[in-house]
Each structure stands twice: as C-alpha cells, then as structure tokens.
Amino acid sequence: MSKEIRISDLIIPKFREAFNDTEHTHLIITSGRAGTKSSFGGIRDIYKIISDDNCSTVVMRKFHNKLKKTVYKETLRGIHRLGLNKKRDFKITVSPMEIQYKKNGNTIYFTGNDSIDDTKGMIDESKPIKRVVIDELTEFFDKGDGEDELSNIEATFIRGNDEEFQMVYFFNPPKNPAAPVIKWLEKMKERPDVLHIHVDYRDVPVSWLGKKLIESAEIMKQMDERLYNWVWLGQSIGLDELIYYMFNKALHIKAPQDRPDVIGIGIDYGQMNATTYQPYGIYLHQKKVMGLAEYYHCGREEGQKSPSEYAQDFKAFVAEIEKKYHCYVRMAFIDPSAKGLAEEIKRQVPRIKIVDADNTVKTGIGRVQKLMSFQVLSFCPEQKHLAEEMELYGYKPESIEKGKEEPLKENDHCQDATRYCIMGLWKWVRMFLPAADREDDAS
C-alpha cells in the first residue's frame, strides 16, 4: 500500500493559498534565498496536469539553455515528491523538453522566449494552456523587453482559451528598488486579478533546510546585515553610490602571511590612464585571499610607456613577488582589450599563463563584495592606490535612478584588476565561503 501524501506536507503554509488558486490571472512569487519557491512551482505544475484532465502548462525562462538545470530539473523532482513514478506515469523527453502525463495526455512544455513560435508548433491544441510559468522574471527586464514582452507572452497563450488561465512569475528581487521589475511589481500589486506572495527562509521548517544553511544565513547577518537583507530576506535594500560600502581599513588591510599556495595577478592596462598589476595569494589552510603587492603607473602623470616596457616591469615585479613569498606566479588575468601587452608579457615571462579576464562586471563586483563581506578577501598595506579607489569607486547616480546601475568609469583601474583576478581564481576561492554562498546571487 503506497503512503498517502498530503500537499500540505510538501509546501510551506504561505504557499497553501496559492496552490489551487484559479481566481487570479496573475500569481507573483518573490523570495529571498531558500524560500522554496522553485520546489513549490515544480510540485504545483505536476499536480495540475494529473488533477485536471484537460490542460497543458508552458514553463519559460528568457534563455532556453538555462532550462534543463533549473525549472525542468525541479519539475522532475516534483514527480518524486508527489510519490509518482517517472517511467510508469510519465513520458519524459529532453528534445523537445516535455513532461507528459500518460493517463490523460496533459503536457508541460519548457521553452526559452526566443523560441515561442517553435513551442506553438509542438503544443497539442486540443489541450488548452491553463498556466504559463515565467521563471527568473528579472532576466526578461534586464535582457529583454520587460513589460511589453510579458504582455506579448500572455496574449500569445491566452488567445482562444475560454477556460481558466494564469500567468505565474518567480523571481528574487534585485537590490535596486528602482529596477524596472520592481516598478512592474508595484504596479501589478494594485490590480484585483493579481496575487503576490513573498517568502524567505524563515518561513521554511528548519528540518527542510538543515542547520548548516541556517548558520550560513546567520553568519552573513553578523558580517553584513545589508547583504543579508537582500540575499536571504529578498528585500530591495537600495544601492549605495559607493560600490564597496563594506570596505573597512581596520578589517580589510592586512599584512600578508608568509607563503601562499597559489598566486594570480590581475592586470588592467591603460595608455594615458593607469596600468596596474594587482597580485593575490590563495591561502588554502586559512581559507583566505590576500593582496600581496601593487604595481601602478599612470601615463598621464608619470609619462607614457610602451607595452614592451610594461612587460619588462611585469617581469621584474613578478620576480620580486616570488622572491618575497617563495611561491611562483601561476597565471595572470588581463584586460581582454590589452592584446598587445598580453603578447609582450608572454614573450617576457612565457611560463606564466596569460588569460583573457572574464569582464562580466556585475558578477565580478558581486563576488568581490561577497568575499569582502565575509572577510575572506583582504588587501596589503602596499596596495595604496587600491585602498584609495575603494573609498571612491561608485555607481553613476543617474543609472541607479533608472534601475540599470553602471559603475562610473573613474577610480576603477585597481578595481578592474582585482575583479579580473577574483573572477579568474573563483573556482578556488568560492570554496572559502559558507556552502550556501558559493554560487552567484540574482542581482
């Protein structure tokens, strides 16, 4: 005899109101980290196609290549959580990405918004679409057409549907309360056909999350309460004009320990602007990343140098670091636009791997902020220009107001070099963070 499964045992109390809701045309679920909105979505979508004999569901992200490891995977988990058998009860395919309930032919279709036409072609028109689920809604505003795009999606799938229909949206609120998705949310909440539910990890039983995850949240609360309010509570905390607001000389300026396990160098190149080398050492046992030294030359103030001269300076700089710290420099991460300097450095120091830096600014800033907040990342007294920039590097005020924050292109040379290095070393240094904080957060 199979064990009886109750929906109330699978979802948190805050979601019970929404589980069978058909009254509202729009259901918006926002949360901080570990709010269980994804598992709720997977369970709800599976339950819908097995309990309603005549319906289909479309689950969508902005980009198709992110579906398989996110909403598709979570929906498959929903089958297991409901005590159903994947092979016996469902026809599951990856290309196309579909989950069909064999008993009634109801299907969940997964798609990116760049392939709506393809989706329409494969949908069984005899089964009305009663639910369209939009996951990671912020992507539709940051990398799409936002409200206009959502309206087009709704019009595409509601057409000809005289039965129930619901648009469902999931997202973690961005930091900036002026972000377009937040403005859309505030407008939607005024409508009578909208149900909005916000949850955070405190709404979830500790036994579901585990004590380690709760500890991670509490650690962040102690280290950086503002970051905690955004990451864990899902609050749009606002953006300081100063990007590294958590920088504190007493906490973040430290003399390096003797010998690191790995050394990487971030390189930012300028002709009239500054060229800087910012080296960082990884200390595996201490679980720290520490700045080791600084090279800084501004062509406008000190006279221009050619790429070959900068490469010679790099070679001498590396020799000093290796002598002082008894550790070889393994790799350097260089401004992707500085091809000439990269080639000159390769000629001067061929044993060092020269890598085009990952210049994803928003992600890089978020990673540096997180390492600083947990006091994993520190800087040495010699990094004087970097310390000066830390207290000046900010966002364009007008970009914050528009909800599309962009860093000012000033006081950023050492910041860029540091970000390049952290991005390049991330696969190692992320392990120094609490387990729940090793992945990138929505922003």
N, C-alpha and C positions, 0 to 999 in steps of 0.2 A: 504493500500500500504506500503510495507516494505521500510525502509530507505535505501538509496544507501550507500554502504560502500566502501571507496577507500583505497586501500592498503597504499597509501602514507600518509594517516592519522593515520595509525596503527604502522608504523615503522619510525625510525629516518632517516634523509636524508643519513647518512653514510651507511645505510644498503640497500638502494634502488638499488645500482649497483649489489648487490649480490642476490637480491630476486629471479630473474628469470634466474640467471646465469647457463648456461649448458656448457659453453665453457671450464671451468676449472675442472679438475678431482678432485682437492683438494681445499676446501674452509676452511680457518682457521680464526676463530673469537676469538680475545682476548679482554679482557676488565678489567677495574677496577670495583669496586662495583657500582651497579645501572646503568650499561651500557645498560641494556635492551636486552642483547643478548639472554637470555632464552625466553623472550616473542617473540622475532623475530623468534627464532627456532620453537616454537610452532605454530605460525601463518603460517610460511613458509611450514612446514610439512603438515598441514591440507590443505592449499591451493593447494599443489602439488597433493594430492590424489583426490581432487574434480575437478581439472582442466585438469588432464591428465587421460584419460580413461584406460590406460594400464600401471600401475606401482604399486610398493609397496615400503615401506620405512622401514628400520631397525634402531631403536634408541637404543643405547647401553651405559651402564656405566660399569665400571670394575666389580662392585658387584651388583647382582640382587636385594638385599634387599634395595638398595637406589633408585630404580626406581620410586616407587609409589608416593613418596612425592616430587619428583623433576621433571624429564622430562615428566613423564606420566601426572602429575597434570598440568604442564604448557601447554602441548598439548591439554588437555581438555579445558583449558582457551582459547586456540586458536580458538576452535569451537565457543565459545561465542563471541569472539572479531570479528569474521567474520560474525556474525549475523545469524549463522546456529542453527538448533535445534538438540540437542543431541539425543533425543528419536526418533524424526521423521526421521532424516537424517543419523543416525549412529547406528551401532551395537557395543556396548562398553562392553568389558569383562575385568575382573581382573585376572582370572586364566583360560586360559593364558591371559597375559596383551596385549590386542589388541584393536585397534580402526579401524573399517571397515566402509567405506562409502557405504551405501546400494545401491546407484544408479548404481555404476559400479563395486563394489566388491573390490576396492582397499583397502589395509590394511596397517596400521602402526603397526609393531611388536616391542615390548620392551623386551630387554634381557640384562643379565649380560654376560660378555665374558666367564665366566666359563660354559655357557650353550649354546654355539653356535650349537652343534650337535642337541640339543632339538629344537632350533629355526629353523634349516634347515628342520627338520621333520614336522613342523607345517606350513611352508610357502607354499602358493599356487604357484606352479611352473609355472602356466600359466600367472602369473603376474610378469614381470621382476622387479628385485630390481634395482631401479634407484638412490637410495640415501641411504647411511649408515651414521648415525649421531653418533659421539663419544662425549659424554658429560663428563665434568671433566677429560679432557685428562691427566692431571698431574698424576692421580691415576694409569694410565697404565704404567707410568715410575717409580713412587715411589713404587708400589706394584705389578708390572707385568714385562713383558719383553720388554717394551718400543717399540722401532722402529721395532724390529722383530715381536712383537705381532701385531702391526698395519699393517705390510706387510702381515701377515697371514690372518688378517681380510679382507683386501682388496682382496686378492687372493680368499678367500672363496666366497665372494659375487659377484665379477665381473665376475667370471667364467661363460661362456655361455651367457653373456649379450652383445649383439651386438648393443644395443641402448645406449642412454646416461647413464652415471654413474658418481656419485660424492660422494666422501668421505668428510664429514663435521666435523670439530673439534671445540669444545668450551673449553676454559679454561681461568682462571685468572693466569697471570704469577707469578711464585714463586719469593721470594726475591732474590734468588741467581742467578745471570746471568750465572753461570757455571752449573746450574741444567741441567740434560740430556734433559728435554723437551724444554728448551731454545736453546740448541745446535741443537736439531732436527728442531726447528722452523727456525733458521737462515739458516740451510741447505735447508729446503723446500722453503724458500723465493727466492732462486736462480733458482728454476725450473720455466719454462714457463707455466706449467699446474697448477700453484698454485696462488690463490687469497687470500691475507691476509688483514684483516681489523681489526684495533684496535680502540676501543671506550672507553670513560669514561663518567661519569655523566654529564659533561659539554656539551656533545653532545645531551643531552636529554632536552626537554622542561621542565621548572620548574613546570608547571601545571601538568605534568605527575608524577613527583616525590614528590611534596609537599615541602613547605618551611622548614618543620622540618628536612627533610633529608638533604637539602642543608645546614642548620645550623649545623647539625652533622659533615658534611664534613669540614666546615669552623672552627669548634671548634678543630677538630683533626689537621688541618693545623696550627693553632696557638699553640697548645700544643706540637706537634711532627711532623714537616714537613716531615721528612724522612718516618715515618709510613704512613702519608697521601699520599705521592707519590706512595707508594706501594698499600695500601688498596684502595684508591679512584681513582688514576690515572692508576693503573695497571703497574707501572714501576718496573723492576727488579733492585732494589736500591742497591743491594750488601749487604753482611753481614759483620758487624764489627766482628773482632775476639772477642771483648768484648760483651757478650750476653745482658747485661742490660746497654747498652750505654746511656740510658736516665737517669740513676741514678745521682742525684744531692743532695748532703747533705743538702744544704740550702732549697731545696724543699721537700725532702723525709724523713728527720729526724725531727720528731715532738714529743713532749711530749704528751702522750695520754690524752684524755678528761676523765672526772671522771668515768662515768658508762656506759659501752657498753650494748647493748641489747642482744647480743649473743657472747659467747667466744668459739672458737675452737682452738685446738693445733695440729700443725704438728710435727711429730716425725721421725727423721732419726737415725738409730741405727748402731753402729759400735763396734767391739771388740777392735782392736788396733786403728782403726780410731775413729773419734769423734762421740759421741752420743749427739744429741741436741733436745731440745724442743722449738718450736717457736710458741707462742700463739698470736692469732689475735682477736681483738674485732670488731664486726659489730655495727656501729652507724647508725641506720635507719633514724633518723631525719636529720642528717648531710650528709647522703649518703657517708660514709667513711668506710674504713677498716684500722685499726691501729694496729701496733705491740705493744705488752704490756710488754714484758719482754723477758729474754733469759736464758736458761739453756744450758751449753756447757761443756762437759767433754771429753777429748781426752785420751784414754787408753795408747797410745804410750808415751805421755808426762807426764801424771799425774797418771799413774798406772791403770791397768785394774779393772773393776767392773763386778760383775755378773749381770744377768738380774734381779734378785731379789733386788739387791742393787739399780740398776737404777729405778726399780719400786717404791722403797721407796723414792728415790729422787723425782720421779714424783709426788708422793702423797704430799710430803712437798711443792714442787713447786706450785702445784695446790692450796694448802691451802693459800699460800702467795698471789697468784693472786686474789683469791676470796675475801680475806680479804681486799686487797688494792682497788679492783674495785667494790666491793659489787655486784658481779654477779657470778652465778655458771657457771663452765665449763660444757658445754653440751656434747661435743664429742671430740675425738682425732683421727687423721688420721695418721696411722703408716705405715712405710716402709713395703710393703707386705711380704718381706722375713724375717721380725723380729717376727716370730711366738712365740718364747719363751718369748720375752719381752712383747708382747701383752697379753699373758696369765697371766704373773706376774702382769701387771698393772690392769687387770680385777679383780684379787684377791685383790689387794690393794685398788682399787677405783671402786667397782662394779657399782656404779651409773652412771659413765661416759661411754658413748657408744664408744667403740673402733672399728674403721672401717679400713679395709684394704684400703690404699690410692690408688687412681687412678694414676698409674705411666706412663701415656701417656705423655712422656717427651715433645714432640714438641707442643702439645696442651697446656700443662701446662705452658711452657715458654711463649707461645703467650699470654695467659691470664694474666700472671703476667706483661708482658711488657705493655699490653694494660691498665691495672689498674694503672701502674706507669705513663704511658704517659698522662693519664687524671687526674693524681694526686688524684686518688681515694684511692690508697694504699700508706701508709706511715709506717715508722719504728720508734721505740722509741730509745732514747739515750742508753738504756741498751743493745740493740742488736748490740754489738760491733763486735762480730765475723761475724755476718751477713753483716754489713757495710763493713768490710774488704773484704769479699768474693765478694760483689757487684762490687768492683773495680778490681777483678781478674778473675772472672768466665767467661770462654770463650769457643769458639769452637776450635776443632782441626784444625789447618791451612790446613793440607792436605785434610781434609774432605770437607772444603769449596771449595777447588780447584776441587775436584771430583764431587761437586754438591750434595753430600749426607752429609750435615753438621751434626756433632755429638759433643755434649759438651765434654770437657775434664773432665776426672774423677778425678778432684782435685779442691780444693777450692769450694766444692759443697755441703757440709753437711747441712749448714743452708739454702742454696738454695733449696735443695731437700725437707727439712721440710716445708719451706714456700710454695713451689709448691704444696705439698700434701694438705696443709691446704686450699689454694686458690681453688684447684680442689674440695675439699670437701664442701666448702662454696659457690661454684659458683652459685647455684640456687638462692641465696640471693644477692650476691654482683654484679652479672651481671646486676641487675636492677638499679645500681647506674651509669651505663654508658648511654650515649645517645642511643636512641632506635635502631638506625641503627648499633650500635657497640656491641650489646648484644650477637650476635652469633659469632661462630669462623670463621675466615677468612681462605681462602686457603693459604697454605704456601709451 
